[in-house]
Amino acid sequence: MVILISILVLLFTYIGINQLIFREDFELNLLNSPLLPIPETGIFLLSWFIPILELLAIFLLLWSRTYLLGLYLGIFLFIMYTSYSLGILYFASYIPCSCGGMLKFLSWKQQLWVSLGGLMMAILTFYFNKTVKKV
C-alpha cells in the first residue's frame, strides 16, 4: 500500500508543480479546450484551482490521519481527468494539442491510459486499506 501511495504522490507532485510552473501555458490550453465553454475568468480560476487540489491531495496522502481523504480527492481528480480525456478523444469537435496535458510528452490516448492507471492505483489503495483494516 505504501508503494501505491508513493506512486500517487509522485504523480500528483509532477503534475501539480508542472501546472503551476507553466500555469500560463496550462491556462491557455484550458482556454483552447473544446470542452470548456467557460469565460476567461473561470478558466483563470480553474488554472489555479486544479494544481492546488493536486498539491492538497499530496499533503493529505502523506499523513496517516488524512491519507484516506487524500485518496478520495485523488480518485476524484483521476475520474475528472479521465472523463475529460475521454471527452477530448471521442466527443470534442477537435483534438487540441496535448502539450498542456497531464504529461506534456504523451498523446491524448497515452494520457488517458496514465490517468486510468492512476485511477486504478488509487482504487486499489482504497481497497487494500479496507482489506488490511478487516484483518
SEGU-263353 format. One record per residue (C-alpha): residue number from 1; residue in three letters; y, z, x. Coordinates in nm, 4 decimals, m for minus. Each point is the difference from the previous one (the first is absolute). Example, Ala and Ser with C-alpha at 12.3 -4.5 7.8 and 13.67 -1.06 7.14 Angstrom:
# SEGU-263353
(1 "ALA" (m0.4500 0.7800 1.2300)),
(2 "SER" (0.3440 m0.0660 0.1370)),
//
This chain:
# SEGU-263353
(1 "MET" (0.0000 0.0000 0.0000)),
(2 "VAL" (0.2351 0.0762 0.2895)),
(3 "ILE" (m0.0532 m0.3513 0.1364)),
(4 "LEU" (0.0889 m0.1603 m0.3342)),
(5 "ILE" (0.3126 0.2146 m0.0345)),
(6 "SER" (0.0984 m0.0866 0.3585)),
(7 "ILE" (m0.0348 m0.3722 m0.0708)),
(8 "LEU" (0.2112 0.0355 m0.3148)),
(9 "VAL" (0.2653 0.1938 0.1939)),
(10 "LEU" (0.0089 m0.2680 0.2726)),
(11 "LEU" (0.0233 m0.2794 m0.2562)),
(12 "PHE" (0.2810 0.1664 m0.1970)),
(13 "THR" (0.1794 0.0895 0.3239)),
(14 "TYR" (m0.0043 m0.3590 0.1209)),
(15 "ILE" (0.1040 m0.1428 m0.3349)),
(16 "GLY" (0.2671 0.2588 m0.0851)),
(17 "ILE" (0.1674 0.0038 0.3410)),
(18 "ASN" (m0.0149 m0.3792 0.0237)),
(19 "GLN" (0.1683 m0.0334 m0.3404)),
(20 "LEU" (0.2733 0.2421 0.1043)),
(21 "ILE" (0.0608 m0.1596 0.3385)),
(22 "PHE" (0.0148 m0.3470 m0.1563)),
(23 "ARG" (0.1418 0.1228 m0.3314)),
(24 "GLU" (0.2445 m0.2885 m0.0371)),
(25 "ASP" (m0.2845 m0.2514 0.0416)),
(26 "PHE" (m0.2096 0.2019 m0.2431)),
(27 "GLU" (0.2873 0.0019 m0.2492)),
(28 "LEU" (0.0502 m0.3760 0.0390)),
(29 "ASN" (m0.3690 m0.0609 m0.0636)),
(30 "LEU" (0.0149 0.2166 m0.3112)),
(31 "LEU" (0.3054 m0.1964 m0.1158)),
(32 "ASN" (m0.1913 m0.3273 0.0462)),
(33 "SER" (m0.3064 0.1230 m0.1858)),
(34 "PRO" (m0.0877 m0.2037 m0.3092)),
(35 "LEU" (m0.1475 0.3138 m0.1592)),
(36 "LEU" (0.2995 0.2312 0.0292)),
(37 "PRO" (0.2779 m0.1150 m0.2308)),
(38 "ILE" (0.2042 0.3073 0.0878)),
(39 "PRO" (0.3744 0.0052 0.0723)),
(40 "GLU" (0.1075 0.0316 0.3632)),
(41 "THR" (0.0834 0.3676 m0.0398)),
(42 "GLY" (m0.3528 0.0694 m0.1243)),
(43 "ILE" (m0.1518 m0.1945 0.2880)),
(44 "PHE" (0.2195 0.1936 0.2456)),
(45 "LEU" (m0.1262 0.3299 m0.1434)),
(46 "LEU" (m0.3590 m0.1269 m0.0035)),
(47 "SER" (0.0248 m0.1024 0.3664)),
(48 "TRP" (0.0719 0.3652 0.0841)),
(49 "PHE" (m0.2220 0.1632 m0.2618)),
(50 "ILE" (m0.3267 m0.1728 0.0984)),
(51 "PRO" (0.0012 0.0961 0.3698)),
(52 "ILE" (0.1158 0.3521 m0.0844)),
(53 "LEU" (m0.2981 0.0355 m0.2358)),
(54 "GLU" (m0.2294 m0.1283 0.2759)),
(55 "LEU" (0.1397 0.2530 0.2471)),
(56 "LEU" (m0.0283 0.2740 m0.2619)),
(57 "ALA" (m0.3674 m0.0925 m0.0429)),
(58 "ILE" (m0.0469 0.0482 0.3754)),
(59 "PHE" (0.1528 0.3474 0.0000)),
(60 "LEU" (m0.2005 0.1017 m0.3053)),
(61 "LEU" (m0.3243 m0.1290 0.1547)),
(62 "LEU" (0.0567 0.1981 0.3206)),
(63 "TRP" (m0.0152 0.3479 m0.1585)),
(64 "SER" (m0.3114 0.1433 m0.1597)),
(65 "ARG" (0.1961 0.1492 m0.2896)),
(66 "THR" (0.1593 m0.3313 m0.0959)),
(67 "TYR" (m0.2390 m0.2688 0.1175)),
(68 "LEU" (m0.1473 m0.0465 m0.3491)),
(69 "LEU" (0.3491 m0.0748 m0.1339)),
(70 "GLY" (0.0473 m0.2384 0.2950)),
(71 "LEU" (m0.3265 m0.1657 m0.0914)),
(72 "TYR" (0.1165 m0.0513 m0.3586)),
(73 "LEU" (0.3263 m0.1473 0.1281)),
(74 "GLY" (m0.1900 m0.2231 0.2445)),
(75 "ILE" (m0.2293 m0.1264 m0.2751)),
(76 "PHE" (0.3036 m0.0702 m0.2179)),
(77 "LEU" (0.1731 m0.1925 0.2820)),
(78 "PHE" (m0.3123 m0.2033 0.0758)),
(79 "ILE" (m0.0489 m0.0827 m0.3692)),
(80 "MET" (0.3631 m0.1125 m0.0248)),
(81 "TYR" (m0.0191 m0.2141 0.3157)),
(82 "THR" (m0.3388 m0.1459 m0.0953)),
(83 "SER" (0.1364 m0.0892 m0.3434)),
(84 "TYR" (0.3090 m0.1540 0.1570)),
(85 "SER" (m0.2109 m0.2050 0.2438)),
(86 "LEU" (m0.2237 m0.1214 m0.2812)),
(87 "GLY" (0.3096 m0.0937 m0.1991)),
(88 "ILE" (0.1445 m0.1966 0.2928)),
(89 "LEU" (m0.3269 m0.1803 0.0665)),
(90 "TYR" (m0.1056 m0.0822 m0.3539)),
(91 "PHE" (0.2949 0.0271 m0.2387)),
(92 "ALA" (0.3240 m0.0661 0.1884)),
(93 "SER" (0.1817 m0.3304 m0.0356)),
(94 "TYR" (m0.0027 m0.0267 0.3802)),
(95 "ILE" (m0.1433 0.1939 0.2915)),
(96 "PRO" (0.2793 0.1375 0.2189)),
(97 "CYS" (m0.0265 0.0501 0.3728)),
(98 "SER" (m0.2269 0.2939 0.0811)),
(99 "CYS" (0.2270 0.0861 0.2934)),
(100 "GLY" (0.1342 0.3079 m0.1767)),
(101 "GLY" (m0.3303 0.1167 m0.1329)),
(102 "MET" (m0.2119 0.2959 0.0892)),
(103 "LEU" (m0.1133 m0.1549 0.3281)),
(104 "LYS" (0.2307 m0.2797 0.1104)),
(105 "PHE" (m0.2610 m0.1985 0.1894)),
(106 "LEU" (m0.2429 m0.0244 m0.2931)),
(107 "SER" (m0.0064 m0.2492 m0.2850)),
(108 "TRP" (0.0283 0.1208 m0.3598)),
(109 "LYS" (m0.3788 m0.0225 m0.0452)),
(110 "GLN" (m0.0588 0.2001 0.3163)),
(111 "GLN" (0.2563 0.2582 m0.1128)),
(112 "LEU" (m0.1824 0.0225 m0.3317)),
(113 "TRP" (m0.3251 0.0788 0.1813)),
(114 "VAL" (0.1696 0.2636 0.2175)),
(115 "SER" (0.1512 0.1540 m0.3118)),
(116 "LEU" (m0.3361 0.0002 m0.1788)),
(117 "GLY" (m0.1583 0.1577 0.3082)),
(118 "GLY" (0.2680 0.2705 0.0073)),
(119 "LEU" (m0.0494 0.0635 m0.3701)),
(120 "MET" (m0.3762 0.0319 0.0481)),
(121 "MET" (0.0517 0.2400 0.2938)),
(122 "ALA" (0.2345 0.2145 m0.2090)),
(123 "ILE" (m0.2436 0.0035 m0.2925)),
(124 "LEU" (m0.2921 0.0838 0.2315)),
(125 "THR" (0.2015 0.2838 0.1529)),
(126 "PHE" (0.0712 0.1313 m0.3485)),
(127 "TYR" (m0.3698 m0.0307 m0.0905)),
(128 "PHE" (m0.1147 0.1732 0.3225)),
(129 "ASN" (0.2511 0.2772 m0.0635)),
(130 "LYS" (m0.1553 0.0666 m0.3420)),
(131 "THR" (m0.3554 m0.0239 0.1377)),
(132 "VAL" (0.0650 0.2349 0.2930)),
(133 "LYS" (0.1594 0.2637 m0.2255)),
(134 "LYS" (m0.3056 m0.0021 m0.2327)),
(135 "VAL" (m0.2433 0.0668 0.2857)),
//
